[in-house]
Every structure is written in C-alpha cells, then in structure tokens.
Amino acid sequence: MADLAIEEGDWATAVEAYKGAIDLDSTVVEMRYNYGDALYKTKDYSKAKRHFDYVYSKDKGRLFPKAQFWLAQCQKANGDYNLALRNYKKYNKKVKRNSDSYSFKKSAIEIEACKWAINERRDDRSMIINQLRANVNSLVAEISPFWHDSILYFASAGGNNRMLSYHSPFDSIAGEKTLLELGLDAHHQANITFSPNGNRVFCSLCEEQGRCEIYVGEIENGEWYGFEKLGHVNKAGYTSTMPYFTSIRDVETLFFVSDRPGGEGGLDIWWSEFEDGEPTPPVNAGFQVNSMDNEVTPFYLNDKLYFSSDWHIGFGGYDVFSSAGKPRAFSIPENLKYPINSAANELYYTYNVTGKRGFMASNRLGSYVLEGERCCNDIYTFQYRDTLVAEESRIANLEELNKYLPVTMYFHNDEPVPDSWDTTTSLSYMDAYDSYTKLKSKYRIENAKGLDGSGKENAELDVDDWYEFYVDKGVNDLNLFTKLLLEELMKGTEVNLKIRGFASPRAESDYNVNLTKRRTYSLINFLREYEGGVLTKYMSDSSGTGALTFIEIPYGEFESDKGVSDILTDEKESIYSRPARLERKIMIESVQRAAPMHVAMWDEDYHHFGIIPNRGNVEHTFRYTNPTSKRMIIDSVLTECGCTVPSLSSFDLAPLETAVMVISFNPEGKRGPVTKKVQVFFSGVPEPKIITIEAEVK
C-alpha cells in the first residue's frame, strides 16, 4: 500500500501505511529507508532523521548510498548544522569521483551552507515578525499571501485547497475567512496577483497530485469573470504556476515558475513581457537566479527580484533571496538572512510599501500543525523596524500628522465613572487604560463563554489581538501624537483639536451622550497631566481663547453599529464581544491651526456624507463670513484630486459679507472610508483654512 501511494505521489498515505508495516517488522532496512523518505516529504524531519540514521548505521551506504545525504538533510532542517556538516562532507567524498553529478554539487553547496549558517549571526533587532492568528492560520497549510486593496488573499487546505480572501486592516488582523469562488473546477487554487491597472487577475490551478496552469480573468465593477488559460505562459505537459504581475519601466511583466524545457533544472523562474495585453514567449531568469534545484514564489519590487530557493546557500529548506536588476540582468542572489529565514521553509515573500509590512509563508517551529512539528505552512507578517523610525521622523508638523489620524482610544463598559450622569471627570485616560488592561483575563473568559475546542481558542486569541492591536496601539499612538502636539505648540501655533466620542447602546441615549463627554474629558485630563503639566499653559476651557482649544463631538450611541446588542442581561454580546468593544472609544479626529481673527469665520469645517454609492456626485455647502471691517480676498483654493471640486460664490468679501463654498465629491473608483481636504488661502495669511469631507463609499 505504501509503495503504491509513493508511485502516486501521495506521501501522507505512504507515511501511514509504512508506519503500519514497520509496526509488524521494523528490521526491513529498505522499508525504513522508504519510510524516512516519506516522512521527509511530509516535513516530519525529526522522525525522518531517526529512520535515515538507522539505515545508515546498518547499511553504511552500501545498498542505500544516499541515506547519509538524507540524514544530513534532516539534521540541517532541524538546525543541527555541525552534525549535518560532518555527514555532508563524508558523503561528498564518496561521490567526488563524478564531480559533474547532482549529488556531488548538491552536497558541496550544502557544506558551504552549513559553514555559513554556523557563522551567521542571529539578529532580529531589525525586524518584527508575527504569526497571524488562528482566524487566518489553521492546523492545515496556508500559503500564497498577497495583500491588495485592503484584502489579504491566501490559499488554505482548510478551504478545500481553494483561494480564500480575508478582509483586514494591517494593524488589526481580525475578521472571518471568506471563500473566494472563481468559477473554476480545479483541485488547488492559489497565487492571486493583479495587473497594475487592476483590470485583470491571475491565479494558478493545479491537479490533485500533478501539474499546474496559470489562468487570467477580467475585473469590472468589482466583479471577476471570464477566467481562461493564459497563452504562451502555459506549456502542455509541464507546470506553470506562482504568477506575479508587475510593471517594469512601464512594461507589464509576468514572473512565474515552470519546469518547462530550457531551464537550469527543477522548477525555475521565468518571465514574460506583455504586448497589447498578450504575453510574449517566456524567458528564463537565468543561471544567476535559477539552479539545479528549485526556485519558486517570485516577487518583484524596487528593481529586485525576491524568490525562494532550496539550492542557494541558506539556513535550510527554502530560504528567501533577492537578486538586484531587471530581466536579462539579475545579480547573484543574496540571502535575506535571519529572522526572515530559518532552518524551515520560507516561501511567498511579498512586501506592501504603503502599509510598510510584508507577508510570507513558513513551516517554522511554532506554526499551527495537524501532526508532527512542521507539517504545514502558516502565514507570517513582518515589519522592518527602521520603517517605524522613519515613519515617526516624517511627521514634521500637524498637517503631516493629520494623515495618520484618527488616534483612537478604547474603554471598558461605562468607564470612566460608571453609573454617573456627570459630563466631566477627574480621571485621566491613562486611569481608564490601566483598569481596562487589568480586565484582559476576564475578557478572555467572557468572550469564550459557551465555546469549546477551536472556537474557545479563537475567542481567546481574539481578545489577545484586541489588546495588542487596538487598546495598546491606541496608547502608543496617543503618546506619539502628544509629543508632536507639544512641539507644534512650542512654536507658538494656535491649534484646534477635534475629538469625537462614541458609546455602545447598553444605556439610554441621553446617558451615553454624557458618558462620551466624560470619556473626552479624560483625554483632556491626560493632556493636562502630560509630562508634569507642560501643556497646561497652552490649554483653556473656554472656546476661542488660549493656544490649544478642543472641539468636542459627543455622539454617544447615535453612530454605533445597529447590530450591537443592547440587552443588559446578555453581557457577552453587549459588553465583551468585539462589536461592542469597537463602539466604546474616543477619536482624535483632526488637528487644525486656529484661524487668526482677521480670517473668515466658517459655520463648519467638516462634513461626513455617510454611506454613499460609488457612482454619482454628492455635494455639501459651507458658509463663510468676513467678520472684520476690511475687505477679505481669497487667493486660491487647492484640492487633493480631481474627485473633489469646490465652487465659491465669492473670492472677494466686503466687511460682514457672507458667501458659500459648495464642495462636490465624485466617489467613482473609491472604496471604503475616504477623507479629502480642501485648502483655502487668504491674502496676507500664510496658513490655509482646511475644510475636510469624508464618506464611506460602497
């Protein structure tokens, strides 16, 4: 049964059958060798090592000469580089008579790899790597992560080997897996990639235990349709898979992986340029990139080709490498080193410049597994620490800081000062934060109440993610914001701070309005107490005076999610569930310089259109008055894009005259939350008046 399973490439079945056979007779050396091979193919390196060690100790390489090589491979995969080096050297001496053979060349490069791995420093100070939680990863394999337009696409064996999509902002990995139906009948679907203009989508489809082909579909109005095999790229009788589409010097280029003739050996990386929307005959990426073994999962960014290889010098299995250059001129690959790479397999490296985060798949220790230690790949996210420093240093003023707002802070139910109708409090937000963090264990228990097994584990992990990516992140953002606010105030700038408050719908609406006022006041108290009260001299409780003033918008529950439970007896849903948690917050929404007295007075400087479709213009009217005894002239009005069009009734206002500005917004091509700013420049005034519009585009 096991031998037949191996012939069919079904290694998992072979493992089970060999285990049963060896339980009957463990002395058959050939069977132990084949069992070790099957275990290695299923990534159970620790067990495989025991069986190859048994075979080599009994046979000494006479009938099974490669047993020592596979023993070394298992040792390297387990990070035992010194032991692996010894066995690679012994094996290399045995096969050196045929210096052109794969065995000699492979063992020779593995000797160099072990020396490199032993001497390579393990330094993770430059990077933060996190394993995505159980709401993405499962006990089976997850591969091919690709972030596009606020959606993480990946493939999972838990989705019947189909492509799944996962909606999530970068800093809050939370949500439900959604099966993405492509309308294609295939055993395995993976490797989503998009054309630069976003009107085509590519993926690979594979047989149960065999070849893969690349398909392309059209995208229109968010709908995917018309998938068909991609010409030239697919070759009958050979695999074509793992597409990545990009633009290089304005030329659309598809990188992909294939075992077609003309390569260097195994799976190679190929590329094809597109002319008039059609691929040209593929070209091999060349001997600098490709090897006698396998090069897979290509990704191209900033004149570098990233890929994984099980040949080039690395820690073990597949490591991630980069080759600088462009097609026809790639450099010698460089290992991305630790902590990206490990003794395990690292695949599907991608990086999102906008989000300053990357993703990859790995079966490193700690991954969720069905059996063994490394049976299955999980998806990991990484972030270079220098991008965090660079991000902070780029925030040079409050206009720049506005791009990173809102800063959002969260509260436990009815905090601060529960059961109170007061609109103020003596507590600081840090008091509320400290009490909230002490409740983490209770939230884990209550959120998981009534669940067991994986459901309970997922509910507890959801709370862990909540505190890390929401509650703690809010405090970190607040500290950064306050530091920059102080720097701006020290320059003599007069600042308006707009704060919006929310509550969940457990109490009466009037009570919740007062509650959100207390929450806003706790933030003001935090600012008063910041670094021993350094901000106090800039603050005033009366609007229009002082250098730092507050615009408070206490929404209470009026803008809360209508699906959040308001049943008092159902505390799990109305207090401890994620939807309820999301509603209990305050947001520093915008920061603007206070207008000098000789500049126009506006009836409002912010408008939210609410939820709107992505077709058809919407508009809002803003009124402005010249409050002075002198003529007031508007020099210019600037917008961020052509989608926002202001129309002014007058650029020249007499004393006490009122005019209007109608802002029209075209949401076509937009998606999700959208914020646009209009800058109005008055003659003789160096700083513009900023008008903000927002919408939720569906």
N, C-alpha and C positions, 0 to 999 in steps of 0.2 A: 504493500500500500504506500509506504513512504517513497520507495523508488519511483513508483508511478506518479506520485504527487510532484516529485522533483522534475520529472520529464515534462510535466505540465506547468512548471514554474510556480506551483502552489507550496511555498515554503512553510507557511503556517501549518497546513495539514501534514506536511512531512515531519515537522517537529513533533507533533502529537503521535504520529504513527511510529517514528523511531523511538520515542520515549517508551511506548508500549513494548516494542521489540526488545529494547535493552533491559527492560524490567524482567524479561524472560531469559535473556542471556547477554550479560554485559561484557563478555570476553571476546566477542567478534570485533576485531580491530577495524575492518572495513566499515562495519556499521557505526562504530564510534566516530570514525572519520567523517562519514556522511552526516551523522547527527550533528557534529560540530559545525559542518558546513551549513546545515540548515539553520542552526542557532545563530550563526554569524549573519546569515542573510536576513534573519528577523531581528537583528541588532541586540541579541542577548549575549553580549561579549563575555561576560563573566562565566556563564555556563559553557560557552563555546571554548573558552580558554582551557577549562578542565579536560574537555574531551580531546582537544588537539595535543595537550600536554601528555595525556595518557597514550595517545597513538605514537607520538614521537619518542616517548620513553621506552615503549615496547618495540617499535619498528626501526628507530634510528635512521629513518629516511630511506630505507631500502625499498619497500613497496609503496610507500607514501612519501615521496621526497618533498612535497610541498607542505607537509604537516608542520615543519618548523617555521616556514614562512607564515602560515596562518596563525600559528601560536604567537609569533611576533606581532602580527596584525592585531590580534586580540589584546595583547599586552599594551600596545600603543593606544588602542581605543580606550583602554582603561586608565591611561596616563602613566603606565609603568614604563617610562622611556628607557631607563637603564637596562632593564631586562629585555625589552624589545630590541635595543641596540645590539646587545650581545647575540641574540638569535638571528637578527638580520645579517650581521657580519659573518656568522657561521654559514648561513645559507648562501650568502653571496660568494663565499669561497668555493662552495660546491658547484655553483653554476657559472663560474667565471670563464670556463673553457668556451662557452658560447657567449661572447661579450655583446653580440647583437640581439640576443634574445630579450623578450619582455621580462623574464624572471630576473635576469642579471640587472637590467636597467632599473626595474622597479625596486629591487632590494637595495641597489646603490643609492637611489634618491631617498629611500626611507632611512638609510643610515644617516644621510645628511640632515633629514628632517628631525630625527631623534636628537642629534647633536644640537641642532638649532633650538628645539623645544626645551632641552635641558638647560640651555644657557639663556633662554629668552625670559626677560623679567615679566612677572605677572602684575601689571599695574592697571588698576581700574579707576584711578583718580580722574581720568579724562572723560569718563562716560558713566551714565546711569542706565542700567538695563533692568527692565521689569518684565516678568512673565505675565501675560494677560490672564485675567481670572477665569474661573470656571464658566462664566457666562459666554466666553469665547472658546476657550480650550476645553477639551473633554478627555476622556480616557482613551479615545482613539485619535488618529492623526489629524492635525490641522496644518495646511500648507498654503503656499502662494498668496501671502497677504499683499494687498495693494490698496492704497488709500487714494480715493478720487472723489472730489466734490462732497466732502464730509461723510463719506461712506467707506467703511473698511470691507473690502471684498476678500473672501478667502474660501478655500475648499476644505471640506471636512468629511471624513469617513462616517461621521455621525449623521450626515445628511445624505446617506446612501451614495457617497462619493460624488455629490453634486456641489455646484457653486452656491455658497451662502453669502448673503450680504448682512452687514452689521452696522447699524446706524449709531454713531457715537462721536462727540467732540473729542479732541485729542486728550484733554486733561480729565476726562470723566468717562472712563470705559464702562459704560452701563447701558443695558438695553437687552433686546431679545434677538436671537438669530432668526433671520428670515430667509426661507428657501427661495432662491432666485431661479425661476423657471425660464429656461432659454428656448424651450420648444424643440429640443434636440434629444434624440434617442441614443444615449451612449452610457457606458458603464461608469466612466470617470469624466468629470468636467472640472476644469481648473484654469488658472493662469489668465485672469481677466486683465486686459490692457486696452487703452483708448487712444484714438488718433488725437493729435494735438488740437485739432479744431473741435473735437468732441462729437463728431457726427458718425463715427464708426467705433465698433467694439470688437475686440478679438479675444478668442479663447482657444484652448486645446481640448480635444475629446479623444479618449483612449479606450481601447478594448479592455476586456476584463484582465487579461494577462499578456497583452500584446502591444501593438503599435498605436501611435497617436497621430492625429492630424489637426491642423490649425484651421479654424473657421472664422469668418468675419460676418458681422451683422451691421445693420443700419440703426441710427438713433434719430428719432424725430419726436419732438414734444415730450421727451422723457420716456418714450416707448422704444423698446428694442425689437427688431423684426428682421426677417429675410436672411437668416444665417445660411451661409453656404461655404463650401470648401474654398480655401484661398489658392488661386492658381500659382504655378511656378514653385511656390514655397513647399507644397506637399509633393512628395515623390512616391509613386506606387511601390509598395513592398518595403518602405523604410519609415522610420519615425520622424515626425516633425512636431515639436512641442515647445512649451515655455516661451511664448511670444512676448516681446516688449517693444512697444511702438514709441518713437520719439522723432524729433526734428533736429537735424544736424546741419548747420549752415543753411537753414531754410529748405533742406531736402528731407522729406519724410523717409524714415529708415526703420525697418523692422529687424530686430535681432531675434533669433530663435535658436533652438537646439535640434540637431539631427544626427543620425548615424549613416546618412547617405554616403555613397562613394565620393572620393576626392578629399576626405578629411584626414586628420592626423591619427585617428584611432578612437574607438569607443564613441561616446557622444561628444560632438563638437559644437561650438558656437558659430553660427552663420549669420549673415546679414543680407538684406535686400533693400535697394532703394526703390521708391515708388515714382512712377511717371504716369501722369494723367490718371492717378488713382489706382494704378495696377502695379504689382511688384515686378521688378526685373529679375533675371536669373540670379539665384543666390550665390554669394561669395563666402568662402571660408575665412574666418577671422585670423587665420594664420598660425604658424608654429610657435610664435611668442606666447599666444594665448592658449591654444589647443595643444593636447599632449596625446600620449599613447592610451591614457585612461579617459576619464570623463570630465568635461567642463559643461556646466549647466546653469540655469537660472540667471540669464543676463539682465543687467540693468545699466542704463547709461545716463550720466549726469555730469555737467560741467567738464566736458572733454575727458571723461574717464569711463571706461567700461568696467563695471563690477560684475563678478561672477563667482561661482563656487567650483572647486576642483578637488578631486581626490588623488591628484598626481603631484602638483607643485608643493614645495616644502611648507609643511604646516604642522599643526598640533595633532591631527588625526582625523580620519574620515574625510568629510568635505569641509574645507576651510573657505572663507570668503577672501577674494583677491581683487585688486584693481590694476588695470592697465591704462596708462595715460595715452592719449592720442585719439585719432579718428580712424574710421575704416580704411584699411590698406596700410596703416601706420601705427600699430599699437606697440607699446613698450613692454619690457619684461615685467611680468606680474609682481606686485608687492602684496605680501600678506597683511591683512588688516589687524592682525595680532589680537592679543587678549585685551579686553574681555569679549570682543565680538566673536572670536574663535576660541574653541576649546578642543578637548580630545574627542568630542562627539561630532555630529554632522551639523553644519551651519549652512543654510540654504535660503534662497529668495530674499537676499538683501535688497531693500529699497529705502529711499530717503525722500521725505517731503520737505522741500525748502521752506514753504510757507509756514508749516507747523513746527519746523525745526525738530522733527522726530523721524525716526526710521523704524522699519519693521523687518523681522526675519523669522525663519522657522528653524527650530533646533530640537534635537532629542537629548540635550544635555541633562545631566543629573538634576533632578528636581522637577522635570516635566511630568505632567499627568500621564500615567501609563495604565494599560489594561492588565499587563503582566510583565514580569522582568523589570529591569531598571530603565531601559531606553527603547521600548518597543515603538514609541510613537512620537512624532514631532508635535511641538507646541509652537504657538506664535508668541514672539517676544517683541517688545518695543524698546527703543534706545534713544538717548538724547546726549549729545556732546555737551559737557559742562561749559565749554567756552561759549557756546551759543547762549547760555543763561547769562553769563557775564556780559557778553556783547549786547544782549537784549536790554539789560539794565542800563548800560552806558549810553545806548542810543536815545534813551528818554531824556532829552536835553531840556524840555520845557513842558508846560502844561498842555500846549496844543498837541505835542507828541504823545503825552500821557493819555489824552482822550482816546487815542487809537486802541489803548489797552483796557479801557473801561468797558463794562462796569466792573467795579470791585464789589463782590457780593459776600455778605456775612450771614451766617445762619444761626438760628436759635432753637432751643428746646421749647416744647409746647408751653404757651402762656408766660414765657420769660421775656424780659425781666419783670420782677414783682408780680407774681401771679395773683389772681382774684382782686385786681385793683382797677379802679376807673381813672386813676391818675394819668396825666399826659406827660409827666416828667418823672425822672428817677435820679437817685444819687449814684447809681451803679454805673460802671464803665462797661463797654462792650467786652473787655477782657475778663470781667467778672462773669458775664454770661457765657463766654467761650470756655472758661475754666470749668464751670459747672456742667456745661454740655459735654466736654471731653470725659468727665468722670462718669457719665452715663453710658459710655460705649458698651460696656458689658451688658447692661440692661437692654440696650437697643438690639444687640445680637440675639439675646434670649427672646425678646418680644417679637422681633421681625421673623424669627424662625419658629414661633409657636405654632403647633399643629402640624409641623412638617417633619419628615424624617429622610434619611438617606441623602441623596444628592440634592434634593430640594432644601433640606435643612442647611447643608453645607453652602449652597449658593446664596441662601438668605443671609447667613453669617458673613460670607465674603462680600456681599453687597454692602453691609454696614461698614466693613473694613475699608472698602473703596470709598464709601461716602465720607468717612472722616478724613481720609488721606487726600482725596481729590476735590472735596468741597469745603469741609469745615476748616481743616488745617491750611489749605490753599488760600482760603479767604483771609486768614490772619497774615499769612506771608505777603499776599498782595496788599493788604492794608498797611503793613509796615513799610513796604517799598513806596507805596503811594504817599504816605505821610512824610517820609524823608524828602521826597521830591517837592511836596507841597511847601514844606518849610524852606527849602532852597529858593523857591519862587517868591515866597512872601518876604524873605530877607532881601530880595532885590527891590522891594518897595511896590510890588504888584498888588493891586486890589483884586480879590478873587471871589467869585460866586461858586458855591458848591451845591449841586443839585442832588438831593437824597430822596430815594423812593422806598417806601416801606410796604411790606406785604404780611398777610397772616393767613393761616388755614381756617376753614369755615366752621370750626367746632363751636364758637361762641356767637352771640348776636353781632350783627354788623356794626352797630354803634360802639360796642365794647372793643371790637377788633380795630376800629379806627384809632381809639385811644391807645390800644396795645402797640400798634405800629408807631405811634408818636413816641411812646416810651422807648421803643427799640431805636428810633432815630436819635433820641436824646442820649441813649447810652453811647452811641457813636460820638456825639458831640462831647460827652464827658471824656471819652478816650482821647480825643484831640486836645482837650483842656489839660489832661494829665500827662500828655506825651513828653518824655524826657524832662520830667520835673516842671512842666508847665511852660515850656519855651514858646508854645503857640498862643498862650493866653493873651498876650498884649496885642495880638492881631485879631482877636475874636470880639464879637459884640452880639448881644442878644436881640438888638433892635435892627430891623432890616434897613439897609441903606447907610449904615454907619460902620466904621471900622474897616480893616483891610480884608477880613475874612467873614463872609456872610453865607447863610445857609438858606437854600430854597427847599422846603420840606413838602413832600407829596405823600401823604399817608393814605394809601389805597385800601388798607385793611384787607378784607376778603373780596372786594369788588372785582379784582382782576385775578382771583385764584382759579385754578383748574376746576371746572364744574364737576369733574369726575371724582374729586377728593371727597372721601366720606366725612359727613358732619354728625355721625351717630356717636353720641357721647359714650355709650356702653361698648362700642367697637374700637377700643383703644389701639389695637394692632393696625387698623387701616387709617384711623383718624389722627394718630399720633406718630406711630413708629414706622409706617410704610414709607417708601421712597417718595411717592407723590405728595404725601402730607409734609414730609421733611422739606421738599423743594419749595413749599409755599411760605415757610417761616423764615423771612430774610429781610434784609435791607440792602440797598444797592447805591453805591456812589455812582451816579449815572453820567454826569458830565461836569466838567470844570471849565469855567469861562472867566476871563478878566472882567471885572466890574466896569461898566461903561462910565467914562468921565461925564461930569454934569452937562457939558456942552454938546453931548451926543444925543441922538434921538432917543425918545422913550418908546419902548415896544410893549404892546399889550401881552405878547407872549413870544418866546424864542424857541419853542419846542412843540412839535405836533407828532402824534402817533396815528397813522392811518388805520391801525388794526390789521386784521387779516384781509388780504386782497388777492384777487387772481393775478396771474402773470400776464394778463392781456388787458389793455385799456388803461388810459391815463387816470390818475387821481390828482386832486389839487386842494390846496388849503390857502386861506387868506390871512396874512399877518398885517397888523396895523402899526404904524409908527408916527410919532408926533415930534415936532420941533418945540422943545419946552423953553427955549431961550428967546431973547429979544433980538437975535441976529439971524441972518439968512443961513441956512444949512444946506450944503451941497454934497451929494453922493458922487464920488469919483468913478467907482467901478463896483461890479458885483461878480464874484468868481464862484464857480461850481466845480465839483469833483469830476463830473462826467456829463455827457450829453443827455443822460436819462433824467437829469434834474434841471428844469428850466424856470428861472424866476422872471416875473413880469412886474415892473414897478410903475405905478401911476404917476410918480413924480421923482425926479432926481434933484430938484431944487425946491426947498421948502421955506416958505416965509415963516416968521415967528408965530408959534402956536398952531401952525397948519398941520393937518393930519393927512397922510397918504397911505396907500396899501401896496403890499407886495404879494402877488399870487404865485405860489410855487407849484409847478406841475411836475409830477413824477411818473415816469414810464417804467413799469416793472418788467418789461419783456426781457427774457434771458436771465432774470434774477431768481433766487431761490432761498427760502428761509428768512431769517432776520436780516434786514437791510437798514443801514444807517447812512444818511447823506448829509453833508454840511454845505451851507451857503455862506460865503464871506462877503460882508457889505463894508466897503471902505469909504469913510467920510473924509472930506477935505480937511487937512490940518490935523488929523488924528492918526497916529502911527499904527494902532492896533485895530483890526477889523471887528465888526459885530458878527458873531457867528449864530446862524439860525440852523437848527437841527430838525430833520424829519426822519421818521422811522416807519417801517412797515414789516409785516410778516407775510412774505409772498408765498402763495401756494400754487 
